[in-house]
């Protein structure tokens, strides 16, 4: 499967978006979303949401700052409000912080109330495993705090989630799409967006990590005490440093913190009893997190010579300005004018095909007349 990733790190900004902006974001975003579904269908909307650059452009068009972590959380919240308001066959569950933990119950509620022919347990599993992959299999120091699971009436789905690196005060956004997805654990993303490329990122989703994942799975199928012995052997053989085990004398920071206490031995015991046949099965065991996967990866490399990838998996829009005045303050009149144009086009488009074509042509013509603000 070809690579589907790109990066775009976002600054952690506090505070809330002003209500005058949020209300306009919902109206303008609603017109855009409804137009896409009307013209191209629900799957096309999911495709665009799963494109990190389109999502970023959508956020900027709605007036959000290009480098703000809020471009994910606020835009996702606006999108969720739009989909709740408009009955267009697309639904969003989850959100920031505590809202992300409500995703399973929201999925179940939507499936039941909307009469969707999909298994809520399967959708919940997909939501959970996507979060597990980005929180544990890609170790760049980002802890997930935002998760939105979006799906349509046909069972197609997309995920937008974001992690925080508190020490760097940066955020990183991860995108997923069900269409064309061949694996949930090997290069599964439709995009990962950020500016800053980090060195020595333990990337267990890379193709190059396949042998490391296989060796880790073999380790799990052995009694957990053997892994303890392997870790102690490694520690005794390199009491000062692990440098001698690493290529070119580089000690990846993710291995530097491998300690027995970081390993969830209870979860490993459960995995040993289950004996998962695939790495995805191992990942789905509750309690198997970054520290445990890191320890397994270390032993797989040092004992079985199965090295993982240490390459950071990493690729830039304004229409109405940004709320912080970058590159210029939000132009409210211009934003209201475009909202009116889109809503008028939608109203006419619902009348019939000929009127829809005429309305969209008029919209294109009016948009071209808008002069850029400097």
Helices and strands as residue ranges (DSSP letters): E 10-11, H 19-40, H 42-49, H 52-61, H 70-85, E 90-96, G 97-102, H 103-114, H 120-132, I 133-137, E 138-139, E 143-152, E 157-165, E 170-177, E 191-193, E 202-203, G 207-209, H 210-220, H 224-237, G 243-245, G 247-249, H 253-256, G 260-262, H 265-274, H 279-283, H 290-304, H 332-349, H 353-369
